[in-house]
Amino acid sequence: MEGILVDFNPLTALGGGALIGLAATLLLAFDGRIAGVSGILGGLIGPRAGRGNKREIGWRTSFLVGLMAGVGVVILAGVDMSQVRLEAAWPALVIGGLLTGFGTGMGGGCTSGHGVCGLARFSKRSLSAVVVFMATAAAVVFLTRHVIGG
């Protein structure tokens, strides 16, 4: 099997989903912001980044650092990460990242912003974006695994 290999555990998946939902809810409740990761990152490195507003930089940086620190928390909790492997070449990762960044800009958000936050707010725009995300993902997996043979 290709990609990230790890045994699926419904309890950890449920826990992870609940934490993502909690983080999105807290960000919306306390700061009125949508937890769209690409938008949060884009506010740090995009054309409008660092407009002199330290508060903007602070909450965005804190959110992203917390997102990455979650892996450390999982490891400290004793979860065995030895079976997690990423089986993709660096060029594929770079191209995939660039295409994802382009797509999130074109779609006005990412899966976290549209899929988690937008759907929870019953946004029709987010529903159509998620349908496009999922259909594209299914088509890419089908093409790479069954047509191209990747």
NUVOGU-694688 format. One record per residue (C-alpha): residue number from 1; residue in one letter; x, y, z. Coordinates in steps of 0.5 Angstrom, whole numbers, plus 500, padded with zeros to 3 digits. Layout:
// NUVOGU-694688
[rec NUM 'A' [X Y Z]] ...
***
This chain:
// NUVOGU-694688
[rec 1 'M' [500 500 500]] [rec 2 'E' [503 507 498]] [rec 3 'G' [502 514 502]] [rec 4 'I' [502 514 510]] [rec 5 'L' [501 507 513]] [rec 6 'V' [498 506 519]] [rec 7 'D' [493 502 522]] [rec 8 'F' [486 505 523]] [rec 9 'N' [483 506 530]] [rec 10 'P' [476 509 530]] [rec 11 'L' [477 512 537]] [rec 12 'T' [484 516 535]] [rec 13 'A' [480 518 529]] [rec 14 'L' [474 520 533]] [rec 15 'G' [479 524 538]] [rec 16 'G' [482 527 533]] [rec 17 'G' [476 529 529]] [rec 18 'A' [473 532 536]] [rec 19 'L' [480 536 537]] [rec 20 'I' [479 539 531]] [rec 21 'G' [472 541 532]] [rec 22 'L' [474 544 539]] [rec 23 'A' [479 548 536]] [rec 24 'A' [475 551 530]] [rec 25 'T' [469 552 535]] [rec 26 'L' [474 556 540]] [rec 27 'L' [477 560 535]] [rec 28 'L' [470 562 532]] [rec 29 'A' [467 563 539]] [rec 30 'F' [473 567 542]] [rec 31 'D' [476 571 536]] [rec 32 'G' [470 570 531]] [rec 33 'R' [475 567 526]] [rec 34 'I' [474 561 521]] [rec 35 'A' [480 555 522]] [rec 36 'G' [482 555 515]] [rec 37 'V' [489 553 515]] [rec 38 'S' [491 555 508]] [rec 39 'G' [488 562 510]] [rec 40 'I' [491 562 517]] [rec 41 'L' [498 560 513]] [rec 42 'G' [497 565 508]] [rec 43 'G' [496 571 513]] [rec 44 'L' [503 570 515]] [rec 45 'I' [506 569 508]] [rec 46 'G' [502 572 503]] [rec 47 'P' [502 578 500]] [rec 48 'R' [498 582 506]] [rec 49 'A' [503 578 511]] [rec 50 'G' [505 582 517]] [rec 51 'R' [501 589 516]] [rec 52 'G' [504 591 522]] [rec 53 'N' [499 588 526]] [rec 54 'K' [502 584 532]] [rec 55 'R' [496 581 534]] [rec 56 'E' [495 578 527]] [rec 57 'I' [501 575 527]] [rec 58 'G' [501 572 534]] [rec 59 'W' [494 568 533]] [rec 60 'R' [496 566 527]] [rec 61 'T' [503 563 529]] [rec 62 'S' [500 560 535]] [rec 63 'F' [495 556 531]] [rec 64 'L' [500 553 527]] [rec 65 'V' [505 552 532]] [rec 66 'G' [499 549 536]] [rec 67 'L' [497 545 530]] [rec 68 'M' [505 542 529]] [rec 69 'A' [505 541 537]] [rec 70 'G' [500 536 536]] [rec 71 'V' [504 531 534]] [rec 72 'G' [509 532 540]] [rec 73 'V' [503 531 544]] [rec 74 'V' [501 524 541]] [rec 75 'I' [508 522 542]] [rec 76 'L' [508 524 549]] [rec 77 'A' [502 520 550]] [rec 78 'G' [505 514 548]] [rec 79 'V' [502 513 541]] [rec 80 'D' [507 508 537]] [rec 81 'M' [509 512 531]] [rec 82 'S' [514 507 529]] [rec 83 'Q' [509 505 523]] [rec 84 'V' [508 511 520]] [rec 85 'R' [512 512 514]] [rec 86 'L' [511 517 508]] [rec 87 'E' [512 513 501]] [rec 88 'A' [512 519 496]] [rec 89 'A' [518 522 493]] [rec 90 'W' [520 529 494]] [rec 91 'P' [518 532 488]] [rec 92 'A' [511 529 488]] [rec 93 'L' [510 532 495]] [rec 94 'V' [513 539 493]] [rec 95 'I' [508 539 486]] [rec 96 'G' [502 536 491]] [rec 97 'G' [504 542 496]] [rec 98 'L' [504 547 490]] [rec 99 'L' [498 545 487]] [rec 100 'T' [494 545 493]] [rec 101 'G' [496 552 495]] [rec 102 'F' [494 554 488]] [rec 103 'G' [487 550 489]] [rec 104 'T' [486 553 496]] [rec 105 'G' [487 560 493]] [rec 106 'M' [482 559 487]] [rec 107 'G' [477 555 491]] [rec 108 'G' [477 561 497]] [rec 109 'G' [479 556 502]] [rec 110 'C' [481 549 504]] [rec 111 'T' [478 543 507]] [rec 112 'S' [479 545 514]] [rec 113 'G' [476 552 512]] [rec 114 'H' [470 549 508]] [rec 115 'G' [470 542 510]] [rec 116 'V' [470 543 518]] [rec 117 'C' [467 550 519]] [rec 118 'G' [463 552 512]] [rec 119 'L' [459 545 513]] [rec 120 'A' [458 546 520]] [rec 121 'R' [455 553 518]] [rec 122 'F' [451 550 513]] [rec 123 'S' [455 554 507]] [rec 124 'K' [452 553 500]] [rec 125 'R' [459 555 498]] [rec 126 'S' [463 551 502]] [rec 127 'L' [458 545 500]] [rec 128 'S' [460 546 493]] [rec 129 'A' [467 546 495]] [rec 130 'V' [467 540 499]] [rec 131 'V' [464 536 493]] [rec 132 'V' [469 539 488]] [rec 133 'F' [475 537 493]] [rec 134 'M' [472 530 494]] [rec 135 'A' [471 529 487]] [rec 136 'T' [478 531 485]] [rec 137 'A' [481 527 490]] [rec 138 'A' [477 521 488]] [rec 139 'A' [479 522 481]] [rec 140 'V' [486 523 482]] [rec 141 'V' [487 516 486]] [rec 142 'F' [483 513 481]] [rec 143 'L' [488 515 475]] [rec 144 'T' [494 514 479]] [rec 145 'R' [492 507 482]] [rec 146 'H' [488 504 476]] [rec 147 'V' [490 508 470]] [rec 148 'I' [497 511 470]] [rec 149 'G' [499 505 475]] [rec 150 'G' [503 509 480]] 
***
